[in-house]
Amino acid sequence: MKRVYISEIKPGENVLLKGWVHEIRDLAKLKFILLRDVSGIVQCVVKDEKVLKKILELTFESVVEIHGKVKKSNIKAEIARNDVEVEVSELIILNKAENLPMHVNEKSVSSELPTRLDNRFLDTRKKNVGAIFKIRSNIYKHIVDFYTSQRFIIINTPKITTLGLESGAESFVVNYFDKKVVLAQSPQFYKQMFVMGGFERVMEIGAVYRAEKSNTIRHLTEFTGVDFEMGFIEDENDIMDVIENMMKYIIENVKKDCKKELELLKVELKIPRKIPRIPMKELKEVLAKKGKKLGDDDDLDAEAEKIIGEHALEKYKEEFIFVTNYPWKVRPFYHMKPKNDSKGTRSFDLLWRGVEIATGAQREHRLNILQAQAKEKGIKIPKIYEDIFRFGAIPHGGVGFGLDRITQRMLNLENIREAVLLPRDPVRLTP
């Protein structure tokens, strides 16, 4: 008999199920096993004496094979299917679980996050945790679908590089045979290279590394970046148009595909109508009125982002807001400056409920200006970077998202580590 998933079983069928023992319930001569597989949980009724003896050997999270008949049921179950149950005719123990280091069936005891991360393969067996990663997988799928529909070419760029080795700031320097190299902080250079390489529009989802000793609930040393770059733009608004359409597309499709998981996590998603695009200078005036004073050249900190998020919700009835025209002082040398504004940039951040999830800009494609801006920042541009602007560089721009942070904000998770299977931060290197 072929194994079937719990979500697929129907009354009247003889079935073979395989999964984990989620719970055992004892009612005198009748025993119940709550069996769990990737698709759901079902109550299995045990009456047969031979099977009843085998249950005595079972422990939570043991792996079993159950043969039985599906019957209609009106059980009151919070976590299991309440329309059917399985009357067990045969039980085979495939693997008996040892004493658990943490609870998977957390009816009364909740494990702390460090313990959960140490035992992540057990943690992900929990329905609510599994739901997070099913939704994250769905976000990933729809990001790829969206950019494919917009004529972007998906690329994969090196994560071992010499770019950034000169300064070493915020880079992980590693041994590469007899040389020193760094782990890529961003695919920025490579995105620009292949926009100039004739692809015009490129995107990548890949690992990004930052050697920042930031022990916060929103930072990681390794995260999954979603990056795109597009050519022949008029200005940064073309980039924001694509981002806005992407966020609408993702949220709309996640709402449709992941109803069950969103309900489990008690998340209601709101599709943006029109994301406001507000200059930094204007928002600093708003911040000042709320008691948060920042200088003209200051960047936004976490508190300022939170206040701006509240302002967007209050004034524009939107959870998202683009903060535009960041000060030149806090932006990279390759961001383009607006005409007649030497202290500004054609750049932006996208905030979602008061937290930055993306940074983007129109890039400077004119080599002489790029060189002058690098000199102004005290940066020596590698020749390999200069060369991509020598042979027909097109006006272009792009953005970098954090997939982990998108997931965190979408699902209202307190800590970004909850949105990552195996997070890396300044103190966590295992498992």
N, C-alpha and C positions, 0 to 999 in steps of 0.2 A: 504494500500500500504506500502511496506517495504522501509525504508530509504536506500538510496544509497549514496556513497561517490562521491564527485565532480570529482575526478580523473577517476571514472569509467563510467561516463555518456557518451551516444552516441547519435548522431542525430536521430530524429524520436521517441525517447522514451518519455513516460510520467513518470515523476520522482517526488519523495518526497525527498527534501533536508533539512538538518538541520545544522545550524551553526551560526556564528557571523556576524553582519553587519560590514563589513570592511570599506565601503565607500558608500556614497549616492551621485548620480549625477543627476542634475536637468536640463532637456532640455525642457522648456515650458510644453507642454502636455505629454511629455514622461519623465519617470524617470528610473534611473538605480540603482540597488543595487549590489555592489560587495559583494558576499557572500563567507565566508571563513569557511572551516572545516580543520581537521588535514591533509587532503590529498591535498588541494589546494584552489584556488579562482576561481570563475566563475562570469561572468556578467549576471545579471538577469534583463530582460526588463519588465517594468510595463506600461501597457496601460489601463487596466481595471479601471474604475472610482472608484469602491469600494475599490480596492487595493491602488489606488493613495491616497485616504483619509487616509488610515492606515499609509502610509509612513510618514505623517506629525507627527505621534507619535514617530517615530523611532529616536534613538540616536546611535552614534557609539558604537559598541560592544554589542548592544542588541542581544538577542538570538531569532532566528526566525525559523519557519518551512515554507518552500516554496513548493507549488505544481505547476508544470508547464510542458511545452513541450520543449524538447531540439531541437534546430535548428542549422544548420551550420552557421558559422560566419567567417568573415575575419577582426575582430576588431584588432586594434593595441593596444595591452595591454602589459605593462611591467611585471605586476605581476599576471594577470589573464590568464586563458586559452584563446587562441586566435583562436581556431578552432570551438568552440561552444558557444552558449549563451542559456539562458533559458527564455522562454516567460511565465511570471507568471500568473497563473489563481487564485491562492489563497495564502494569506499571513496570517500566524498566529504568533502573538507575544507571545513567550513563557516566556520571561523575559526582561523587559526594563532596560537597564543599566543607572546608575546614572552618574553624571559628573565624568569624568575620572581624576585620580590623575597624570596620565602621558599619553603620546600619544602612541597608538599601531600602528596606521597608521602614521608613521613619514615621511611625505612628505617634511616638511619644518622645523620641530622642533625636535631636538634630545635630549633625556633625558640623564642626567649625570648618571654614573654608580651607585652611592649610591641610587639615586631615583629608578633606575631600580631594584636594589636588594631589596629595601624596598617593591616593588610591583612586585616581581618576577613572580607571577601567571599571571600578565598582560604582563610582558616583554617576557615571553616564547610564547605568542601568535604571536609575530613578526616572520616573515618567516626566517630571518637570524639567530635569536636566537634559534628558534626551530630546525634549521638545525644543529647547534652546538651539541645539545643534541641527535639528531637522529644519528649523526656520533659517538658521545661518546657511545651511546648504541650499535652501530655496533662494535666499538673497543672492548667493554666488551664481546660481543658475540664471537668474533673471538679469543680473549685471551683464553676464556674457551674452545673453539673448539680445539685450537692449543694444549693446555696442555693435554686435554683429549686424543688427538691423539698420544701424546708422553708418554703415560702410567703414567701420574701424577694422583694422587688421590686428589680430591678437599676436603679440610678440612675447618672447622670453629672453630676458637679458641677464648677463653675468652677475653673480653675487660676490665673486672674487675679483677684485679690481685694484688698480694703483691710483685711481682718481680719488683724491682726498688724502692721499698718503703724505702730501707736503705739509699739511697742517696737523693732521691726526686728530683734530678736534671732534669729539663725539663719535669717533670711529673706532671699531675694534681692529687693532693691528694684529695680524696673525702670521705665522711662518708659512712660507710657500716654497718648499725645497730650500734653496739657498738665498731666497729673497724675502722681503717684507711686503705684505699686501694688506688691504683692508676689506672688510665685509661691507657691501654696498649700503649706504644710507638711503639711497633713492635710485630709481632707474632714470633720473632726469636727463643726464647726458645722452643715454642710449635712446630715450624717447625722441629727443631732438634730432639725433643722428638719423633716425629712420623716417622721421617726417621729411627731413631734407633728402633722404634716400629715395624719395618718390612715392612712399606709401601715403603721404599726406595726413592720414589719421591712424594712430596706433593706440593700443591699450594693453595693459598687462596687469595680471593679478599675481603677486609674488611676495616673497619674504623681504623685509626691510629691517636693517639693524641700526640701533642707536646706542652708543656707549654713554648713556646718561644715567647717573646715579639717582634716579627719581623713584622713590618708594611711595607712589601715590596710587589712588584707586583708578587713575585714568592713563597711566603710562606703563609701557613695557619696553624691554631692550630688544625684543624681536616681535615684530607684528606683521600682519598681512596687509600689504598695500594694494590699493586699486588706483592705478595711474592711467591717465590718458593724455595725449597731446594731439592737437589738430592744427592744420595749416590753412593758409589763405583766409584768416579771420579779419574782420574789420577792427574789432577791439575785444576787450575782456568780456563784454556782454554776450558775445557769441558762445564763449565757454560756459558762462552761467546759464545760458539757455539750454545747453545740452545737459548740464547737471540737474537743472530743475526738472526737465523731462525725464531724466533717469530716476530721480527720487519718486516722482509720481508713478512711473511704471513699476518700480520695485514694490512700493507700498501697496498699490492696487493689486498686484499679482500675489504678493504674500498674503494679503487679506483673503484672497480667493482660494489659494492653495493650502493654507495652514490654519483654517478655521478652528479645528480641534485643538491644535497646539496653542493658539492665541487664547482660546477660552481657558485652557488649563493654566496658563500663566497670567490670566486676568488682564490681558493687554487689549486695548482698543486703539486701532490705528486710524489716524486722520490723514487723508490725502490732501496735500497742500493745493490751494487754488492758484495763488500767485505769490511767490516768495519775494518779499520786499528786498530792495537793494539800496542800502543806506550808507552814505560816506562815513568814514571813521570820525571825521571832525564833528559831524552832526550828532553822532552817538555819544561823543565825549561830552557834549553839552547836556545831553540827557543824563549821563552818568553824574555830572557835576551837580545837577539839580537833586539827584538822589544821594548826594553826599560822597560820591566816589570821584575824586579829582585826579585827572591824569594830564601830564604834559603833552605838548604837541607831538613830540617824538616818541612818546611812550607806547609800548605794546599793551594789549589787553591781558589781564591776568584772569584767573578762574572766577574771581568774584565779579569782575566787570562783565565777563561773558554771561554769567548767571543773571545779572541785572538786565542785560540787553535781551536775553531770552524772555524774561518776564515782560519787558517793554514790547517785544514783538507780539506776544500773546495778547497783551492788553490793548495795544493800538491797532494792530493789523489782523488780529485773530488768527495768527499763524504761529506754528511751532518752529518754523524755520526762518532764518534771516541771513542774507548776505551782508557782511560788513565789508565795505569797499574802500579803495584808496588808502591802503596802509602806508605809514611813514617809510620813506626810503631808508631811514636809519635802521629799521628792524627787518628789512627784507633783503634777499640775496642780490648780488650784483647783476644777475641776468634778468631781473624784473624790469620791464620797460617803465620809464617815467612818462607821465602825461605831458603834453605840450604846455609850456609856461608854468610848470610846477616841478621844480627841481627837488622838492622835499617830499613828493608823493610818489606813488607807484600805481600802475594799472593792475592792481592785485586785489585779492579778496579772500575772506574766510567764510565758510558756511557753518553756521551754528544750528544745532538741533536741540531744542529745549535747553538752551543756555550752555551748550558744550560744543566746542569746535570739532567738526568731523572731516573738514576738507580745507586745503589751502591751494589757491591757484592764482594764475596771473597770465597776462600777455607777456611773452618773452621779448627781449631785445634781440633782433635778428641782424642789425647793422653792425658789422665787426668793429668799425672805428669807434662807435659809441659804446659797444660792449667792452672794448679794451679800456676806454676812458673811465667807465663805471667801475671796472675791476680795480683800476689804479686808485680811484677815489676810495674804494673799500680796503686798499692795501693788499690786494690779492693778485698773485701771479697766475695767469691762466695757462694751463697746460697746452702745448702746441696741438695735441690731438683734438682738444676741444675747439680751439680757434679754427682749425682746418675745416670743420663742418659748415662754417659760415663764409668760406672763401669762394665757393663754387655754385652760387645760386641759392642763397638762403631765403626762405619764404617767410612772410609774417605768420606767426604761430603763437600758440599758448596752450596751457593745459592745467592739470590739477592732480593732486594726490589725496586720496581718501584713506581712511583706516577701516578695513572691513570689520575688525574687532569692535571698533568704536561705533560704527553704524549699527551693529548687532546690539551692543550695549544700550544705545540710546533708544532703539526701536522697542526693546523689551524691558526698559526701565530697570536694568540691572545695576545694583549698587557699585559693583567692582568690575572693571574690565576683564579681570581674570576669569570671571564666570562665563564670558563669551568666547574663551579660548580653550581648546582642549588641553594643551600642555603649555602653560604660559612660562615665559622667561622674563625675569626681572633681575635687579642687582643681587638678589640673594637666592633666587630659585634657579637651579640648574638641573633638577631631577623632577619627576622621572623622565 
